[in-house]
Amino acid sequence: MRYFVCVAEELHFGAAAQRLGISQPPLSQQIRALEEELDVRLFDRTSRSVKLTRAGLQFLPQARETLAQADRAARIAKLADSGEVGRLSLGFSPSVPFTPYVVDALARFRAQFPEVHVELSELPREEQISRVERGTLDIGILRAFSPLALLPQMQVLPLQCEGMMVAMRRDHRLAEHDRPLSLADIEGEQLILFGSMNGAGFNEMLSTHCEELGFRPTVALEADSFGTLVGLTAAGLGITILSRSLARLNVDTLTFRPIDMPFSSQLVLFHLRDASPTTRNFRSLIEPVGD
């Protein structure tokens, strides 16, 4: 078909052969083979001229369109193989979209791979793990306060390890402390925490270490979303404990104080070892950082 288009444009077999970089006899044979396959004559040939037949004139734009579509299909296949087109499904814990580190990586990915459709889903920890294991989710990103129990076919990339901050209204008594707080300082305080499903193990770790100090934390309210957690805290209904990077939130009525904790907040990314090209591309753009 490419040979036909070239001859149709040159209307000269010798010139077409030279343009294609082949000799004239094979070109003539290919055109005859095409005419035999179509069972129609495409060119009127004489010793002095070559002209398109009525059928050839009608066939030419269709041939060009077919070749253009074939080129597009080949391009799409190459882009898909390199992860430059397709789909990336990413799950995350409630506070992750408020983490600048992750948001910046998503922005870089969208800028570098604009033809990849990104699907974002806020999911509890166990559902993220289950979906990645089943292959219905490409990547999971969550906060962990204890090691993740994952299958051997999963791969984990630690992204960020950071300390914790206590968030409270500006008029709260703990807001006056210049020194870092300790777990003992929150004894008797009304705590606002994520529910256990979204807490990534934080609630259990907090309870364990508080009990070692001789008291049980008072959980006054549980929030299903990060916005609710911050809103209830800003309203003065209690205090909450957040990862350090989330202390960048600009909420007028809130203040943040560091707290010494016997454990840290780990931001981790995980996916199947046999990752898709789009998954590998996203991973290459999100580099681990220090404390």
Backbone as CSV, one residue per row, in Angstrom:
resi,resn,N_x,N_y,N_z,CA_x,CA_y,CA_z,C_x,C_y,C_z
1,MET,0.827,-1.204,0.000,0.000,0.000,0.000,0.869,1.264,0.000
2,ARG,1.993,1.235,0.767,2.912,2.373,0.734,3.511,2.535,-0.668
3,TYR,3.841,1.424,-1.313,4.369,1.488,-2.677,3.341,2.118,-3.610
4,PHE,2.072,1.730,-3.463,1.014,2.285,-4.310,0.923,3.799,-4.141
5,VAL,0.926,4.283,-2.895,0.811,5.718,-2.648,1.992,6.454,-3.264
6,CYS,3.180,5.887,-3.151,4.366,6.542,-3.707,4.272,6.650,-5.234
7,VAL,3.860,5.552,-5.907,3.713,5.585,-7.364,2.613,6.566,-7.751
8,ALA,1.515,6.599,-6.977,0.409,7.509,-7.277,0.846,8.959,-7.160
9,GLU,1.768,9.245,-6.260,2.235,10.610,-6.096,3.265,10.999,-7.156
10,GLU,4.094,10.033,-7.548,5.135,10.325,-8.543,4.629,10.172,-9.979
11,LEU,3.645,9.243,-10.166,3.165,8.872,-11.508,4.334,8.535,-12.437
12,HIS,5.310,7.843,-11.827,6.491,7.406,-12.577,7.143,6.290,-11.758
13,PHE,7.213,5.085,-12.326,7.729,3.948,-11.570,9.207,4.121,-11.235
14,GLY,9.981,4.673,-12.169,11.403,4.868,-11.900,11.628,5.849,-10.763
15,ALA,10.909,6.981,-10.801,11.053,7.983,-9.740,10.573,7.436,-8.398
16,ALA,9.468,6.672,-8.411,8.950,6.084,-7.174,9.937,5.087,-6.595
17,ALA,10.537,4.259,-7.479,11.511,3.273,-7.010,12.706,3.960,-6.372
18,GLN,13.171,5.043,-7.007,14.306,5.788,-6.456,13.945,6.390,-5.096
19,ARG,12.758,6.925,-4.975,12.317,7.520,-3.704,12.196,6.466,-2.609
20,LEU,11.768,5.263,-2.969,11.594,4.187,-1.992,12.910,3.472,-1.688
21,GLY,13.917,3.685,-2.520,15.210,3.038,-2.304,15.234,1.592,-2.739
22,ILE,14.425,1.235,-3.744,14.417,-0.124,-4.279,14.563,-0.034,-5.798
23,SER,14.760,-1.189,-6.412,14.839,-1.187,-7.875,13.426,-1.221,-8.454
24,GLN,13.312,-0.891,-9.727,11.982,-0.778,-10.337,11.250,-2.107,-10.497
25,PRO,11.910,-3.219,-10.890,11.164,-4.476,-11.085,10.396,-4.951,-9.836
26,PRO,11.014,-4.976,-8.644,10.230,-5.380,-7.458,9.049,-4.457,-7.182
27,LEU,9.219,-3.167,-7.461,8.118,-2.225,-7.263,6.962,-2.563,-8.199
28,SER,7.269,-2.805,-9.449,6.219,-3.172,-10.419,5.534,-4.458,-9.995
29,GLN,6.314,-5.411,-9.489,5.720,-6.686,-9.042,4.778,-6.464,-7.857
30,GLN,5.159,-5.597,-6.929,4.298,-5.331,-5.768,2.999,-4.655,-6.184
31,ILE,3.061,-3.739,-7.137,1.848,-3.059,-7.598,0.925,-4.073,-8.291
32,ARG,1.509,-4.946,-9.121,0.683,-5.977,-9.772,0.061,-6.909,-8.739
33,ALA,0.829,-7.257,-7.720,0.293,-8.138,-6.669,-0.865,-7.466,-5.936
34,LEU,-0.750,-6.161,-5.693,-1.838,-5.439,-5.042,-3.072,-5.411,-5.939
35,GLU,-2.897,-5.151,-7.220,-4.029,-5.120,-8.142,-4.697,-6.488,-8.228
36,GLU,-3.886,-7.553,-8.211,-4.465,-8.902,-8.258,-5.237,-9.203,-6.977
37,GLU,-4.707,-8.746,-5.839,-5.406,-8.998,-4.571,-6.726,-8.240,-4.515
38,LEU,-6.717,-7.016,-5.042,-7.941,-6.212,-5.044,-8.859,-6.575,-6.214
39,ASP,-8.305,-7.268,-7.179,-9.038,-7.624,-8.402,-9.531,-6.373,-9.114
40,VAL,-8.628,-5.373,-9.214,-8.963,-4.122,-9.883,-7.670,-3.493,-10.380
41,ARG,-7.751,-2.810,-11.513,-6.583,-2.125,-12.048,-6.520,-0.724,-11.450
42,LEU,-5.329,-0.376,-10.902,-5.149,0.901,-10.224,-4.460,1.943,-11.106
43,PHE,-3.663,1.478,-12.055,-2.920,2.393,-12.931,-3.134,2.032,-14.395
44,ASP,-3.200,3.045,-15.233,-3.102,2.869,-16.683,-1.651,3.150,-17.049
45,ARG,-0.976,2.151,-17.585,0.436,2.279,-17.888,0.646,2.265,-19.405
46,THR,1.465,3.160,-19.881,1.956,3.110,-21.255,3.463,3.284,-21.174
47,SER,4.125,3.187,-22.291,5.585,3.352,-22.298,5.980,4.776,-21.950
48,ARG,5.044,5.717,-22.078,5.376,7.120,-21.844,4.720,7.717,-20.597
49,SER,3.700,7.081,-20.055,2.992,7.711,-18.929,2.383,6.676,-17.991
50,VAL,2.119,7.136,-16.783,1.415,6.353,-15.765,0.299,7.232,-15.215
51,LYS,-0.932,6.733,-15.249,-2.068,7.490,-14.738,-2.893,6.608,-13.810
52,LEU,-3.509,7.231,-12.846,-4.424,6.505,-11.960,-5.725,6.228,-12.692
53,THR,-6.247,5.036,-12.518,-7.568,4.710,-13.032,-8.614,5.336,-12.118
54,ARG,-9.885,5.231,-12.510,-10.966,5.720,-11.652,-10.908,5.029,-10.286
55,ALA,-10.650,3.704,-10.323,-10.532,2.960,-9.062,-9.327,3.431,-8.263
56,GLY,-8.205,3.703,-8.964,-7.008,4.179,-8.280,-7.220,5.515,-7.610
57,LEU,-7.949,6.410,-8.306,-8.234,7.720,-7.724,-9.048,7.607,-6.433
58,GLN,-10.003,6.670,-6.405,-10.820,6.476,-5.220,-10.046,5.744,-4.112
59,PHE,-9.125,4.886,-4.536,-8.372,4.081,-3.571,-7.296,4.910,-2.858
60,LEU,-6.761,5.940,-3.522,-5.636,6.698,-2.980,-5.934,7.332,-1.615
61,PRO,-7.011,8.106,-1.420,-7.241,8.696,-0.083,-7.504,7.644,0.987
62,GLN,-8.145,6.525,0.597,-8.386,5.449,1.558,-7.067,4.801,1.982
63,ALA,-6.168,4.642,1.019,-4.863,4.054,1.330,-4.077,4.968,2.267
64,ARG,-4.108,6.267,1.980,-3.411,7.208,2.852,-3.974,7.173,4.282
65,GLU,-5.307,7.112,4.384,-5.938,7.061,5.713,-5.563,5.778,6.447
66,THR,-5.545,4.661,5.715,-5.180,3.381,6.324,-3.744,3.400,6.827
67,LEU,-2.833,3.948,6.037,-1.435,4.028,6.442,-1.267,4.953,7.642
68,ALA,-2.010,6.064,7.656,-1.922,6.985,8.788,-2.408,6.312,10.072
69,GLN,-3.501,5.532,9.953,-4.016,4.820,11.125,-3.033,3.761,11.597
70,ALA,-2.383,3.091,10.657,-1.374,2.094,11.022,-0.212,2.754,11.763
71,ASP,0.191,3.939,11.299,1.262,4.662,11.980,0.831,5.068,13.387
72,ARG,-0.435,5.524,13.517,-0.938,5.895,14.851,-0.964,4.684,15.769
73,ALA,-1.397,3.539,15.248,-1.460,2.325,16.063,-0.067,1.909,16.531
74,ALA,0.918,2.010,15.636,2.291,1.663,16.004,2.817,2.611,17.070
75,ARG,2.472,3.907,16.926,2.919,4.896,17.916,2.310,4.614,19.282
76,ILE,1.005,4.306,19.293,0.333,4.013,20.559,0.934,2.786,21.216
77,ALA,1.256,1.760,20.420,1.853,0.541,20.970,3.195,0.853,21.631
78,LYS,4.018,1.675,20.979,5.314,2.033,21.544,5.155,2.864,22.815
79,LEU,4.199,3.802,22.804,3.972,4.624,23.992,3.460,3.782,25.157
80,ALA,2.585,2.816,24.856,2.065,1.938,25.906,3.178,1.089,26.498
81,ASP,4.069,0.615,25.645,5.172,-0.225,26.112,6.112,0.560,27.012
82,SER,6.221,1.868,26.772,7.104,2.703,27.596,6.354,3.390,28.737
83,GLY,5.043,3.104,28.874,4.263,3.682,29.959,3.876,5.127,29.745
84,GLU,3.902,5.602,28.496,3.568,6.997,28.227,2.094,7.203,27.903
85,VAL,1.357,6.128,27.698,-0.097,6.180,27.576,-0.667,5.041,28.404
86,GLY,-1.950,5.100,28.664,-2.594,4.027,29.426,-3.237,4.563,30.684
87,ARG,-3.143,3.795,31.745,-3.873,4.092,32.979,-2.982,3.808,34.177
88,LEU,-3.092,4.631,35.190,-2.409,4.400,36.459,-3.430,4.560,37.572
89,SER,-3.685,3.490,38.308,-4.615,3.565,39.437,-3.812,3.597,40.733
90,LEU,-4.116,4.595,41.551,-3.324,4.832,42.750,-4.259,4.990,43.952
91,GLY,-4.009,4.209,44.986,-4.779,4.307,46.219,-3.964,5.012,47.294
92,PHE,-4.656,5.676,48.223,-3.930,6.426,49.244,-4.758,6.498,50.520
93,SER,-4.060,6.705,51.619,-4.700,6.908,52.915,-5.214,8.343,53.015
94,PRO,-6.131,8.625,53.961,-6.791,9.928,53.999,-5.873,11.138,54.032
95,SER,-4.754,11.077,54.760,-3.913,12.275,54.889,-2.924,12.438,53.744
96,VAL,-2.758,11.418,52.905,-1.719,11.451,51.873,-1.891,12.608,50.881
97,PRO,-3.123,12.949,50.416,-3.250,14.070,49.472,-2.829,15.417,50.061
98,PHE,-2.688,15.494,51.380,-2.258,16.736,52.011,-0.747,16.753,52.248
99,THR,-0.069,15.706,51.794,1.380,15.610,51.966,2.075,16.203,50.746
100,PRO,2.770,17.322,50.870,3.382,17.972,49.706,4.272,17.042,48.902
101,TYR,4.974,16.152,49.574,5.891,15.233,48.908,5.180,14.405,47.842
102,VAL,4.002,13.883,48.175,3.247,13.058,47.230,2.568,13.920,46.171
103,VAL,1.990,15.041,46.592,1.305,15.932,45.662,2.266,16.426,44.579
104,ASP,3.496,16.756,44.971,4.489,17.225,44.006,4.833,16.123,43.005
105,ALA,4.934,14.888,43.483,5.244,13.768,42.585,4.114,13.547,41.584
106,LEU,2.872,13.661,42.040,1.733,13.518,41.129,1.739,14.615,40.077
107,ALA,2.055,15.832,40.481,2.104,16.944,39.528,3.184,16.712,38.481
108,ARG,4.344,16.226,38.909,5.419,15.933,37.949,5.002,14.825,36.983
109,PHE,4.318,13.816,37.503,3.888,12.708,36.644,2.886,13.185,35.604
110,ARG,1.911,13.996,36.029,0.905,14.494,35.085,1.539,15.360,34.013
111,ALA,2.563,16.135,34.391,3.234,17.001,33.421,4.067,16.191,32.426
112,GLN,4.707,15.135,32.908,5.604,14.359,32.049,4.852,13.324,31.224
113,PHE,3.723,12.829,31.746,2.963,11.790,31.040,1.493,12.222,30.917
114,PRO,1.223,13.248,30.135,-0.144,13.798,30.062,-1.155,12.840,29.446
115,GLU,-0.703,11.838,28.703,-1.630,10.915,28.056,-1.972,9.704,28.918
116,VAL,-1.436,9.644,30.133,-1.783,8.571,31.071,-2.962,9.034,31.923
117,HIS,-4.019,8.239,31.940,-5.188,8.557,32.769,-4.920,8.088,34.196
118,VAL,-4.897,9.030,35.137,-4.605,8.713,36.536,-5.905,8.595,37.315
119,GLU,-6.117,7.449,37.955,-7.296,7.216,38.796,-6.856,7.215,40.256
120,LEU,-7.401,8.110,41.049,-7.037,8.249,42.461,-8.197,7.795,43.340
121,SER,-7.889,6.993,44.353,-8.930,6.482,45.252,-8.442,6.536,46.693
122,GLU,-9.248,7.152,47.566,-8.945,7.119,48.998,-9.445,5.787,49.546
123,LEU,-8.528,4.979,50.090,-8.873,3.621,50.513,-8.220,3.304,51.854
124,PRO,-8.906,2.505,52.687,-8.277,2.043,53.929,-7.054,1.176,53.628
125,ARG,-6.210,1.050,54.601,-4.949,0.304,54.457,-5.152,-1.101,53.916
126,GLU,-6.022,-1.882,54.545,-6.171,-3.281,54.141,-6.763,-3.407,52.752
127,GLU,-7.641,-2.479,52.377,-8.214,-2.544,51.033,-7.166,-2.200,49.985
128,GLN,-6.296,-1.268,50.285,-5.204,-0.974,49.362,-4.359,-2.221,49.116
129,ILE,-3.973,-2.868,50.194,-3.124,-4.062,50.083,-3.829,-5.139,49.284
130,SER,-5.110,-5.375,49.577,-5.878,-6.410,48.886,-5.986,-6.119,47.397
131,ARG,-6.262,-4.867,47.040,-6.436,-4.519,45.625,-5.124,-4.606,44.849
132,VAL,-4.035,-4.198,45.487,-2.745,-4.321,44.800,-2.411,-5.793,44.590
133,GLU,-2.671,-6.628,45.596,-2.425,-8.064,45.458,-3.231,-8.660,44.305
134,ARG,-4.483,-8.209,44.143,-5.351,-8.752,43.082,-5.048,-8.138,41.721
135,GLY,-4.276,-7.067,41.696,-3.955,-6.422,40.434,-4.985,-5.418,39.976
136,THR,-5.949,-5.053,40.830,-6.950,-4.048,40.458,-6.519,-2.642,40.862
137,LEU,-5.395,-2.536,41.544,-4.818,-1.252,41.922,-3.328,-1.331,41.628
138,ASP,-2.799,-0.330,40.920,-1.384,-0.365,40.546,-0.471,-0.049,41.720
139,ILE,-0.823,0.995,42.456,0.051,1.501,43.522,-0.769,1.831,44.758
140,GLY,-0.237,1.523,45.918,-0.802,1.971,47.177,0.191,2.885,47.874
141,ILE,-0.313,3.944,48.490,0.531,4.843,49.287,-0.165,5.049,50.626
142,LEU,0.536,4.732,51.695,-0.087,4.876,53.017,0.964,5.202,54.063
143,ARG,0.469,5.611,55.212,1.333,5.814,56.365,1.314,4.556,57.206
144,ALA,2.485,4.182,57.671,2.603,2.974,58.490,3.372,3.310,59.757
145,PHE,2.945,2.714,60.843,3.611,2.912,62.127,4.178,1.603,62.658
146,SER,4.060,0.571,61.828,4.632,-0.748,62.105,4.886,-1.399,60.747
147,PRO,5.734,-2.422,60.664,6.056,-3.047,59.371,4.809,-3.573,58.664
148,LEU,4.785,-3.424,57.332,3.687,-3.941,56.537,3.857,-5.440,56.304
149,ALA,2.761,-6.179,56.439,2.778,-7.616,56.153,2.291,-7.817,54.721
150,LEU,3.234,-7.982,53.804,2.894,-8.098,52.390,3.393,-9.423,51.834
151,LEU,2.762,-9.861,50.751,3.163,-11.087,50.092,4.484,-10.895,49.356
152,PRO,5.207,-12.011,49.070,6.515,-11.892,48.397,6.450,-11.208,47.038
153,GLN,5.295,-11.302,46.353,5.204,-10.680,45.023,5.005,-9.168,45.081
154,MET,5.000,-8.622,46.306,4.834,-7.177,46.469,6.192,-6.534,46.738
155,GLN,6.326,-5.299,46.306,7.547,-4.543,46.529,7.206,-3.248,47.246
156,VAL,7.990,-2.916,48.263,7.738,-1.731,49.083,8.865,-0.724,48.884
157,LEU,8.503,0.529,48.715,9.474,1.616,48.616,9.216,2.600,49.760
158,PRO,10.075,2.627,50.785,9.922,3.643,51.836,10.172,5.019,51.234
159,LEU,9.260,5.937,51.467,9.363,7.265,50.874,9.860,8.313,51.854
160,GLN,9.299,8.307,53.044,9.577,9.400,53.972,9.379,8.915,55.398
161,CYS,10.321,9.267,56.258,10.211,8.949,57.679,10.248,10.275,58.439
162,GLU,9.247,10.514,59.258,9.179,11.809,59.935,8.576,11.676,61.316
163,GLY,8.865,12.672,62.129,8.324,12.720,63.471,6.880,13.203,63.490
164,MET,6.365,13.394,64.710,4.953,13.713,64.887,4.788,15.103,65.513
165,MET,3.610,15.664,65.285,3.244,16.964,65.844,1.864,16.847,66.483
166,VAL,1.655,17.624,67.536,0.326,17.736,68.141,-0.333,18.992,67.589
167,ALA,-1.550,18.834,67.063,-2.321,19.968,66.556,-3.416,20.310,67.562
168,MET,-3.611,21.604,67.801,-4.603,22.042,68.800,-5.011,23.479,68.486
169,ARG,-6.109,23.915,69.089,-6.470,25.328,68.963,-5.402,26.194,69.642
170,ARG,-5.273,27.416,69.130,-4.236,28.314,69.647,-4.411,28.635,71.131
171,ASP,-5.662,28.532,71.618,-5.889,28.862,73.022,-5.802,27.647,73.942
172,HIS,-5.354,26.515,73.430,-5.224,25.313,74.256,-4.027,25.464,75.198
173,ARG,-4.101,24.849,76.344,-3.033,25.004,77.343,-1.690,24.486,76.835
174,LEU,-1.705,23.434,76.007,-0.444,22.869,75.516,0.224,23.771,74.476
175,ALA,-0.537,24.724,73.941,0.029,25.630,72.928,1.073,26.560,73.536
176,GLU,1.080,26.706,74.857,2.018,27.613,75.514,3.390,26.985,75.713
177,HIS,3.519,25.673,75.515,4.783,24.983,75.753,5.779,25.295,74.637
178,ASP,6.977,25.721,75.015,8.032,25.945,74.030,8.828,24.666,73.773
179,ARG,8.892,23.793,74.747,9.638,22.543,74.603,8.794,21.520,73.833
180,PRO,9.442,20.503,73.236,8.670,19.417,72.630,7.817,18.717,73.689
181,LEU,6.625,18.364,73.313,5.739,17.644,74.225,6.160,16.182,74.322
182,SER,5.628,15.514,75.306,5.853,14.075,75.457,4.498,13.389,75.564
183,LEU,4.494,12.072,75.494,3.233,11.342,75.627,2.572,11.629,76.973
184,ALA,3.389,11.845,77.996,2.817,12.126,79.327,1.983,13.398,79.303
185,ASP,2.313,14.345,78.413,1.582,15.615,78.360,0.158,15.454,77.845
186,ILE,-0.122,14.377,77.131,-1.463,14.234,76.573,-2.380,13.407,77.471
187,GLU,-1.874,13.003,78.645,-2.726,12.236,79.566,-3.939,13.078,79.948
188,GLY,-5.118,12.507,79.805,-6.357,13.182,80.148,-6.887,14.097,79.060
189,GLU,-6.122,14.319,77.996,-6.595,15.180,76.913,-7.607,14.450,76.030
190,GLN,-8.566,15.202,75.513,-9.541,14.649,74.581,-8.882,14.532,73.200
191,LEU,-8.709,13.309,72.717,-8.027,13.074,71.454,-9.028,12.872,70.317
192,ILE,-8.702,13.433,69.178,-9.464,13.195,67.948,-8.547,12.425,67.008
193,LEU,-8.922,11.211,66.666,-8.072,10.348,65.843,-8.872,9.779,64.684
194,PHE,-8.156,9.266,63.703,-8.828,8.501,62.665,-9.406,7.232,63.287
195,GLY,-10.489,6.709,62.684,-10.971,5.405,63.092,-9.916,4.354,62.791
196,SER,-10.006,3.220,63.468,-8.977,2.182,63.323,-8.791,1.760,61.869
197,MET,-9.866,1.804,61.057,-9.765,1.364,59.674,-8.799,2.259,58.891
198,ASN,-8.803,3.566,59.199,-7.945,4.504,58.478,-6.708,4.905,59.265
199,GLY,-6.571,4.388,60.466,-5.480,4.830,61.336,-4.137,4.211,61.047
200,ALA,-4.069,3.224,60.155,-2.808,2.594,59.734,-2.017,2.026,60.899
201,GLY,-2.703,1.667,61.981,-2.028,1.085,63.134,-1.596,2.114,64.166
202,PHE,-1.837,3.408,63.894,-1.397,4.446,64.830,-2.105,4.340,66.174
203,ASN,-3.420,4.157,66.139,-4.180,4.122,67.391,-3.684,3.019,68.317
204,GLU,-3.396,1.854,67.732,-2.936,0.728,68.537,-1.546,0.999,69.120
205,MET,-0.668,1.582,68.300,0.673,1.899,68.787,0.614,2.943,69.895
206,LEU,-0.226,3.950,69.705,-0.364,4.997,70.719,-0.855,4.409,72.036
207,SER,-1.871,3.564,71.973,-2.411,2.964,73.200,-1.364,2.142,73.929
208,THR,-0.595,1.369,73.172,0.435,0.517,73.780,1.449,1.343,74.554
209,HIS,1.937,2.419,73.949,2.983,3.213,74.603,2.428,4.081,75.734
210,CYS,1.193,4.518,75.605,0.588,5.252,76.722,0.389,4.339,77.933
211,GLU,-0.044,3.121,77.679,-0.247,2.174,78.773,1.058,1.835,79.473
212,GLU,2.147,1.854,78.716,3.453,1.623,79.347,3.794,2.750,80.315
213,LEU,3.206,3.937,80.065,3.413,5.075,80.976,2.376,5.122,82.086
214,GLY,1.432,4.179,82.063,0.479,4.071,83.154,-0.869,4.726,82.919
215,PHE,-1.196,5.082,81.674,-2.526,5.639,81.417,-3.022,5.198,80.039
216,ARG,-4.324,5.303,79.866,-4.939,4.989,78.588,-5.327,6.299,77.893
217,PRO,-5.038,6.439,76.620,-5.419,7.680,75.927,-6.932,7.813,75.842
218,THR,-7.393,9.032,75.947,-8.825,9.306,75.895,-9.209,9.708,74.469
219,VAL,-9.834,8.786,73.750,-10.253,9.069,72.374,-11.681,9.599,72.427
220,ALA,-11.817,10.904,72.240,-13.129,11.532,72.333,-13.925,11.375,71.054
221,LEU,-13.261,11.489,69.920,-13.938,11.425,68.625,-13.066,10.689,67.626
222,GLU,-13.702,10.002,66.685,-12.995,9.363,65.585,-13.483,9.970,64.274
223,ALA,-12.559,10.291,63.395,-12.888,10.934,62.121,-12.678,9.965,60.977
224,ASP,-13.538,10.075,59.972,-13.416,9.223,58.788,-12.544,9.848,57.710
225,SER,-12.367,11.167,57.772,-11.578,11.850,56.743,-10.620,12.826,57.402
226,PHE,-9.595,13.201,56.638,-8.616,14.131,57.181,-9.231,15.515,57.390
227,GLY,-10.114,15.920,56.482,-10.771,17.205,56.635,-11.583,17.282,57.920
228,THR,-12.292,16.193,58.242,-13.068,16.146,59.480,-12.157,16.201,60.692
229,LEU,-11.043,15.471,60.630,-10.081,15.449,61.732,-9.580,16.859,62.037
230,VAL,-9.186,17.577,60.991,-8.663,18.935,61.175,-9.773,19.884,61.615
231,GLY,-10.960,19.739,61.015,-12.062,20.629,61.359,-12.492,20.506,62.807
232,LEU,-12.592,19.281,63.307,-12.987,19.075,64.698,-11.927,19.615,65.655
233,THR,-10.658,19.456,65.269,-9.571,19.973,66.111,-9.585,21.501,66.116
234,ALA,-9.792,22.099,64.960,-9.840,23.557,64.864,-11.012,24.127,65.647
235,ALA,-12.068,23.323,65.787,-13.239,23.774,66.555,-13.025,23.658,68.057
236,GLY,-11.891,23.088,68.474,-11.590,22.992,69.896,-12.229,21.803,70.583
237,LEU,-12.654,20.792,69.811,-13.290,19.616,70.416,-12.282,18.599,70.925
238,GLY,-11.003,18.886,70.719,-9.956,18.003,71.185,-8.658,18.325,70.474
239,ILE,-7.642,17.514,70.743,-6.362,17.677,70.052,-6.124,16.434,69.196
240,THR,-5.198,16.546,68.243,-4.877,15.382,67.433,-3.378,15.326,67.211
241,ILE,-2.899,14.188,66.752,-1.465,13.987,66.503,-1.293,13.682,65.023
242,LEU,-0.429,14.466,64.366,-0.243,14.365,62.923,1.229,14.176,62.583
243,SER,1.476,13.678,61.394,2.846,13.615,60.893,3.373,15.030,60.674
244,ARG,4.682,15.199,60.816,5.292,16.532,60.793,4.966,17.305,59.513
245,SER,4.974,16.634,58.363,4.747,17.343,57.100,3.354,17.949,57.023
246,LEU,2.403,17.404,57.793,1.039,17.934,57.760,0.896,19.208,58.589
247,ALA,1.934,19.557,59.334,1.891,20.781,60.130,2.018,22.023,59.257
248,ARG,2.207,21.829,57.952,2.258,22.977,57.040,0.864,23.517,56.731
249,LEU,-0.171,22.823,57.207,-1.532,23.270,56.943,-1.757,24.681,57.486
250,ASN,-2.354,25.505,56.669,-2.589,26.895,57.068,-4.027,27.040,57.562
251,VAL,-4.225,26.749,58.842,-5.538,26.898,59.476,-5.383,27.911,60.609
252,ASP,-6.103,29.012,60.494,-5.895,30.152,61.399,-5.992,29.778,62.870
253,THR,-6.937,28.927,63.216,-7.177,28.667,64.642,-6.286,27.560,65.200
254,LEU,-5.455,26.932,64.355,-4.633,25.805,64.810,-3.199,26.226,65.062
255,THR,-2.580,25.549,66.018,-1.139,25.645,66.214,-0.591,24.237,66.380
256,PHE,0.708,24.085,66.168,1.324,22.762,66.183,2.532,22.777,67.119
257,ARG,2.687,21.693,67.867,3.833,21.528,68.744,4.436,20.138,68.506
258,PRO,5.784,20.059,68.409,6.400,18.731,68.229,6.198,17.868,69.463
259,ILE,6.150,16.572,69.273,6.002,15.636,70.377,7.003,14.501,70.204
260,ASP,7.700,14.176,71.282,8.636,13.048,71.271,7.842,11.751,71.351
261,MET,7.997,10.922,70.309,7.261,9.660,70.265,8.251,8.503,70.139
262,PRO,7.916,7.346,70.687,8.805,6.179,70.557,8.678,5.491,69.195
263,PHE,7.907,6.074,68.301,7.797,5.538,66.944,7.595,6.711,65.993
264,SER,7.837,6.466,64.719,7.757,7.544,63.730,6.700,7.218,62.680
265,SER,6.436,8.194,61.851,5.473,8.035,60.765,6.232,7.665,59.490
266,GLN,5.899,6.520,58.924,6.549,6.057,57.703,5.569,6.197,56.536
267,LEU,5.986,6.943,55.522,5.207,7.025,54.299,5.783,6.009,53.320
268,VAL,4.955,5.079,52.858,5.471,3.996,52.001,4.610,3.864,50.750
269,LEU,5.263,3.451,49.689,4.607,3.123,48.425,4.817,1.638,48.175
270,PHE,3.802,0.957,47.658,3.976,-0.476,47.362,3.223,-0.833,46.092
271,HIS,3.713,-1.873,45.414,3.120,-2.340,44.163,3.593,-3.757,43.903
272,LEU,3.031,-4.404,42.907,3.483,-5.736,42.518,4.876,-5.637,41.921
273,ARG,5.693,-6.662,42.155,7.039,-6.671,41.577,6.973,-6.657,40.054
274,ASP,5.983,-7.356,39.498,5.784,-7.345,38.044,4.941,-6.121,37.699
275,ALA,5.558,-4.946,37.812,4.809,-3.698,37.705,4.605,-3.291,36.252
276,SER,3.511,-2.560,36.018,3.221,-2.041,34.687,4.208,-0.920,34.345
277,PRO,4.369,-0.605,33.054,5.260,0.504,32.682,4.862,1.832,33.332
278,THR,3.556,2.106,33.432,3.131,3.363,34.059,3.500,3.381,35.538
279,THR,3.399,2.233,36.202,3.795,2.148,37.613,5.283,2.424,37.768
280,ARG,6.093,1.826,36.897,7.541,2.051,36.970,7.879,3.518,36.723
281,ASN,7.144,4.155,35.811,7.405,5.573,35.537,7.083,6.445,36.754
282,PHE,5.957,6.152,37.422,5.613,6.942,38.601,6.647,6.727,39.697
283,ARG,7.043,5.477,39.883,8.030,5.189,40.931,9.335,5.937,40.663
284,SER,9.714,6.053,39.397,10.974,6.736,39.077,10.922,8.218,39.405
285,LEU,9.719,8.783,39.539,9.583,10.213,39.799,9.422,10.548,41.278
286,ILE,9.276,9.518,42.119,9.039,9.792,43.538,10.209,9.206,44.339
287,GLU,11.172,10.027,44.630,12.398,9.580,45.261,12.274,9.709,46.777
288,PRO,12.842,8.726,47.512,12.806,8.819,48.970,13.552,10.046,49.476
289,VAL,13.089,10.583,50.608,13.761,11.710,51.248,14.024,11.349,52.694
290,GLY,14.887,12.103,53.348,15.215,11.833,54.737,14.227,12.432,55.705
291,ASP,14.594,12.405,56.984,13.705,12.973,58.020,13.500,14.466,57.785
